[in-house]
């Protein structure tokens, strides 16, 4: 079965033909001529779909329970070059072929180069670099943020980020309307979008007035439901929103119900022994971690406020805030997709949001997001039918990026993959 990324009926008995980096055909078997010299990959009983687009990741993180302790363990930025390739591999295992990193220092650019050169597995990375704020975030290193004190400084920092390699600009808390306008004006002068970290209704109104391009975290925190006119303004203006709704209120109860997920073998074999031991130590008494200190209020309110945007028909992509505490790259995207279905979206809506819409929000829809001739060959093979049960998105068997299949040699086999694929 082929889900092509559109919010439309699936294509059954499907064939997808790849040549090099591109898709050259995608339709029912009766309509596709398979080249005589083609290498065949057998996907009977499975689903083919576009690679997933995660619009909010953190490549420097791996799900550790406490940020301050984590950066101490890494000795600041010293071990980031060791951690980021692990995260990149885990994202690919989960089927994420394109990702937007919102807040890792510019050391990420070296890892992106390794990925693009095919030296390590990983998604196509878009990056923001350090975010712009007037408020210091406790527990993170100074390289993660630009703390500004004027609109002129906000403009300068925006320009500096773009010159160093930022694909988007991220703003965090505390900025005035004048600050935001300066950021947006400078970013747009360079053809760059601005993403902002938002919860408070007054901050949302300021962001609308300033012309911010994408709203991150909408409806995912402990804020009570938003005023209907504010929600409808966002929906009618088609301002893209990324909710990151699962990173606390679905991940936490899942861990309470099944703490064994914290020591899954896939986590252990992907990381050095000392990092795995530190991860496990950070999970002790996870119920008392500061990250979950208001989980009761957040769960009650976020379920209501997140649903508001779905019911209003807002323009939504999918982002996960991976790998915030306990929110591993290996699972974050299917947790988020499952949460959105629980809140009222249909599976096909969520799949389209996580593929086609995600590519649109990144400004890459000409090349990515759907399975059709001419597009880049970023595809997944999923075991089963995610339209019947969205949680089957956890069973990604093969991730194809740029026409190259990546697979887990210890996982279920797909006939025809081993000869042309690369093992994680």
C-alpha positions in Angstrom: 0.0 0.0 0.0 1.3 3.5 -0.9 0.4 6.6 1.1 1.7 9.3 -1.1 1.6 12.1 1.5 -1.6 13.7 0.3 -4.7 13.6 2.5 -6.2 11.1 0.0 -7.1 7.5 -0.4 -4.2 5.1 -0.4 -2.9 3.5 -3.6 -3.2 -0.3 -3.3 -1.0 -2.9 -5.1 1.5 -0.1 -5.6 4.9 0.1 -7.2 7.5 2.9 -6.6 10.4 3.1 -9.0 13.6 4.9 -7.9 16.5 5.9 -10.1 19.5 7.4 -8.3 18.2 10.1 -5.9 14.8 10.5 -7.6 11.4 8.8 -7.8 10.5 8.1 -11.5 7.2 6.3 -11.0 4.7 5.7 -8.3 1.3 4.2 -9.0 -0.6 0.9 -9.1 1.2 -2.1 -10.5 -0.9 -2.1 -13.6 0.2 1.5 -14.5 3.9 1.2 -13.8 6.4 -0.3 -16.1 9.2 -1.8 -14.1 12.6 -1.6 -15.8 14.0 -5.0 -16.8 17.2 -4.4 -14.9 15.6 -3.1 -11.8 16.5 -4.4 -8.4 13.3 -5.4 -6.6 12.5 -4.8 -2.9 9.5 -6.9 -1.8 7.0 -4.7 0.2 4.0 -7.1 0.1 2.0 -6.7 3.3 3.6 -3.4 4.1 3.1 0.3 3.6 5.3 2.7 1.6 5.1 6.3 2.5 7.2 9.5 2.4 10.0 10.0 4.9 8.8 11.9 8.0 9.5 15.6 8.6 10.1 16.5 12.3 9.8 20.2 12.7 11.3 20.4 16.2 14.3 18.3 17.2 17.4 18.8 19.3 20.3 16.8 17.9 22.5 17.6 20.9 20.1 15.7 23.2 19.5 12.0 23.7 16.6 11.9 26.3 18.6 12.5 29.4 16.5 13.4 32.5 18.2 16.6 33.6 19.7 19.3 31.3 22.2 20.8 33.8 23.5 17.4 34.8 23.7 16.3 31.1 25.8 19.3 29.9 28.0 18.7 32.9 28.5 15.1 31.9 29.3 16.2 28.3 31.9 18.6 29.7 30.1 21.5 28.0 30.4 21.2 24.2 33.3 18.7 24.3 31.4 15.6 23.7 28.7 17.0 21.4 30.5 15.7 18.2 30.2 12.2 19.8 26.5 12.5 20.7 25.0 14.2 17.6 25.7 11.3 15.2 24.0 9.0 17.7 20.9 11.2 17.6 21.0 11.4 13.8 21.1 7.6 13.5 18.2 7.3 16.0 16.1 9.8 14.0 16.6 7.8 10.8 15.6 4.6 12.7 12.3 6.3 13.5 11.7 7.2 9.8 12.6 10.9 10.1 14.3 11.9 6.9 14.1 15.6 7.3 14.4 17.5 10.6 14.5 21.1 11.9 16.9 21.5 14.8 15.8 24.5 17.0 18.7 25.4 19.2 21.9 23.4 18.9 25.2 25.4 18.7 26.8 25.7 15.3 28.9 22.6 16.0 25.9 20.9 14.4 27.1 22.0 10.9 30.0 19.6 10.9 27.6 16.7 11.6 25.2 17.9 8.9 28.2 17.8 6.5 29.0 14.2 7.5 25.3 13.3 6.8 25.2 15.0 3.5 28.4 13.3 2.4 26.9 9.9 3.2 29.5 9.2 5.9 26.9 8.7 8.7 23.1 8.0 8.7 20.9 11.0 9.4 18.1 13.2 8.2 18.3 16.2 6.0 19.0 18.9 8.7 17.8 22.4 8.8 19.2 24.4 11.7 18.5 27.5 13.7 21.7 27.8 15.7 21.4 29.7 19.0 18.0 31.2 19.8 17.4 34.9 20.5 16.0 35.9 23.8 16.0 38.4 26.7 15.7 35.6 29.3 18.5 33.2 30.1 17.3 29.6 30.2 18.5 27.9 33.3 20.7 24.8 32.8 21.8 25.5 29.2 25.2 26.7 28.1 25.7 30.3 26.8 26.5 28.9 23.3 22.9 27.9 22.9 21.4 31.4 23.1 21.9 35.1 22.3 20.6 37.2 25.1 19.9 40.6 23.7 18.9 43.9 25.3 17.6 46.0 22.3 16.0 45.6 18.9 19.2 46.7 17.3 21.0 43.8 19.0 18.2 41.4 18.0 18.7 42.4 14.4 22.5 42.0 14.6 22.3 38.6 16.2 19.8 37.5 13.5 22.1 38.6 10.8 25.1 36.9 12.5 23.2 33.6 12.7 22.2 33.7 9.1 25.8 34.5 8.1 27.1 31.5 10.1 24.6 29.1 8.5 21.1 29.3 10.1 18.4 28.1 7.9 15.7 29.5 10.2 15.8 31.9 13.2 14.4 30.8 16.5 13.2 33.3 19.1 12.6 32.4 22.8 10.9 34.2 25.7 11.0 37.8 26.8 11.3 39.6 23.4 9.3 42.9 23.0 7.3 43.6 19.9 10.1 45.8 18.6 12.6 43.0 19.2 10.5 40.6 17.2 9.8 43.0 14.4 13.6 43.6 14.1 14.2 39.8 13.9 11.5 39.2 11.4 12.5 42.1 9.2 16.2 41.1 9.1 15.4 37.4 8.6 12.9 38.1 5.8 15.5 40.3 4.1 17.6 37.2 3.7 14.7 34.9 2.8 14.7 33.2 6.1 11.7 32.2 8.3 11.3 32.9 12.0 10.1 30.3 14.4 9.1 31.3 17.9 8.7 29.4 21.2 5.2 30.3 22.4 2.8 29.5 25.2 1.4 32.7 26.7 -1.6 34.4 24.9 0.0 37.8 25.1 3.2 36.5 23.5 1.1 34.9 20.7 -0.6 38.2 20.0 2.8 39.9 19.8 4.1 37.2 17.5 1.1 37.7 15.2 1.6 41.4 15.1 5.3 41.0 14.4 4.7 38.7 11.5 6.5 35.6 12.9 6.3 32.7 10.4 5.9 29.6 12.5 4.5 29.1 16.0 6.2 26.3 18.0 4.7 24.5 21.1 1.2 25.8 20.6 -1.2 24.1 23.0 1.4 21.8 24.5 2.1 23.4 27.9 0.1 24.0 31.1 -1.8 27.1 29.8 -5.5 26.9 30.1 -7.5 26.8 26.8 -7.0 29.9 24.6 -9.7 32.4 23.7 -11.6 31.3 20.6 -10.9 34.5 18.7 -7.2 34.0 19.1 -7.3 30.4 17.9 -9.5 31.3 14.9 -7.2 34.2 14.0 -4.3 31.7 13.8 -6.4 29.2 11.9 -7.8 31.8 9.4 -4.4 33.3 8.7 -3.0 29.8 8.1 -0.1 30.5 10.4 1.8 27.2 10.6 1.8 25.7 14.1 3.8 22.9 15.6 2.4 21.6 18.8 5.0 19.2 20.3 2.1 18.0 22.4 3.4 14.5 23.4 6.8 15.4 24.9 5.5 15.5 28.4 1.9 14.5 28.6 2.1 11.3 26.5 5.7 10.3 27.2 5.4 10.6 31.0 2.3 8.3 31.5 3.8 5.9 28.9 6.9 5.7 31.1 4.8 5.3 34.3 3.0 2.4 32.7 6.1 0.8 31.1 9.3 2.0 32.7 11.1 -0.8 30.8 11.1 1.5 27.7 14.0 3.5 29.4 16.4 0.6 29.1 15.4 -0.7 25.6 18.3 -2.6 23.9 18.1 -0.3 20.8 19.2 2.6 23.1 22.0 0.6 24.6 23.5 -0.6 21.4 23.5 2.9 19.8 25.6 4.6 22.6 28.9 4.2 24.4 28.7 2.3 27.7 29.4 5.4 29.8 26.6 7.4 28.1 24.1 4.6 28.5 25.0 4.3 32.2 24.6 8.1 32.6 21.2 8.0 30.9 20.0 5.2 33.2 21.3 7.1 36.3 19.4 10.2 35.2 16.1 8.3 35.0 16.1 7.2 38.6 13.0 8.5 40.3 11.9 10.1 37.0 8.6 11.1 38.6 10.6 13.7 40.6 12.4 15.3 37.7 11.9 19.0 37.5 10.8 18.6 33.8 7.7 16.9 35.0 7.0 19.0 38.1 3.7 20.3 36.8 2.6 17.2 34.8 -0.9 17.1 36.4 -1.8 20.6 35.4 -0.1 20.3 32.1 -1.9 17.1 31.2 -5.3 18.5 32.0 -4.8 21.8 30.2 -2.8 20.7 27.2 -5.3 18.1 26.1 -7.9 20.9 25.9 -5.8 23.6 24.3 -4.1 21.3 21.8 -7.5 20.0 20.7 -8.6 23.6 20.0 -6.3 24.0 17.1 -7.3 20.7 15.6 -11.0 21.5 15.8 -10.4 25.0 14.3 -8.7 23.4 11.3 -5.3 25.1 11.9 -2.4 24.6 9.5 -0.3 22.1 11.4 3.0 20.4 10.9 4.4 17.8 13.3 7.3 18.3 15.7 8.4 16.4 18.8 10.9 18.4 20.9 13.1 15.3 20.7 15.1 14.3 22.7 13.8 16.2 25.7 13.8 14.2 29.0 12.6 10.6 28.3 11.5 11.6 24.8 13.9 9.5 22.7 14.6 10.2 19.0 13.7 6.5 18.4 10.1 7.0 19.5 9.3 10.7 19.6 7.7 11.0 16.2 5.3 8.1 16.5 4.4 9.3 20.1 3.5 12.7 18.6 1.6 11.3 15.7 -0.3 9.0 18.1 -1.1 11.9 20.4 -2.5 14.0 17.6 -4.8 11.1 16.6 -5.9 10.8 20.2 -6.8 14.5 20.2 -9.0 14.2 17.1 -7.0 14.1 13.9 -7.4 11.1 11.6 -4.4 8.9 10.8 -4.2 10.2 7.2 -4.4 13.8 8.4 -1.5 13.2 10.8 0.6 11.4 8.1 0.0 14.2 5.6 0.9 16.8 8.3 4.1 14.8 9.1 5.2 14.6 5.4 3.6 17.0 2.9 2.8 19.8 5.3 6.2 19.5 7.0 8.0 19.9 3.7 5.8 22.9 2.9 6.6 24.6 6.2 10.3 24.0 5.6 10.0 25.5 2.2 11.0 22.3 0.5 7.8 21.0 -1.0 9.2 21.1 -4.5 11.6 18.3 -3.6 10.2 16.5 -0.5 7.0 15.5 1.4 5.2 13.4 -1.2 5.8 10.2 -3.2 5.5 11.2 -6.9 7.7 11.4 -9.9 10.5 13.9 -9.8 10.7 14.2 -6.0 13.7 13.1 -4.1 13.6 9.5 -3.0 12.9 9.9 0.8 10.7 6.9 1.7 9.7 4.6 4.5 8.7 0.9 4.5 6.4 0.4 7.5 5.3 -3.0 8.8 1.5 -3.0 8.6 -1.3 -0.4 8.0 -0.9 2.9 10.0 -4.3 4.0 8.8 -5.8 1.3 10.8 -3.5 1.9 13.9 -1.3 4.9 13.9 1.0 3.4 16.6 2.2 1.0 13.8 4.5 4.0 12.9 6.8 2.6 15.5 7.6 -0.3 13.1 9.6 1.4 10.5 11.5 -1.4 8.8 13.5 0.6 6.2 14.3 4.3 5.8 15.3 5.4 2.4 17.0 8.8 2.1 18.2 10.1 -1.2 17.5 6.8 -2.8 19.7 4.9 -0.3 17.9 2.3 1.9 19.0 2.1 5.6 18.0 -0.8 7.7 18.6 -2.5 11.1 20.4 -5.7 10.5 19.0 -7.1 13.8 15.4 -6.2 12.9 12.8 -7.9 10.7 14.1 -8.5 7.2 12.7 -7.0 4.0 13.6 -9.2 0.9 15.9 -7.3 -1.5 17.1 -4.7 1.0 20.5 -6.3 2.1 21.9 -6.2 -1.4 21.4 -2.5 -2.0 21.0 -1.0 1.5 23.2 0.1 4.3 23.0 -1.1 7.8 22.6 1.4 10.7 
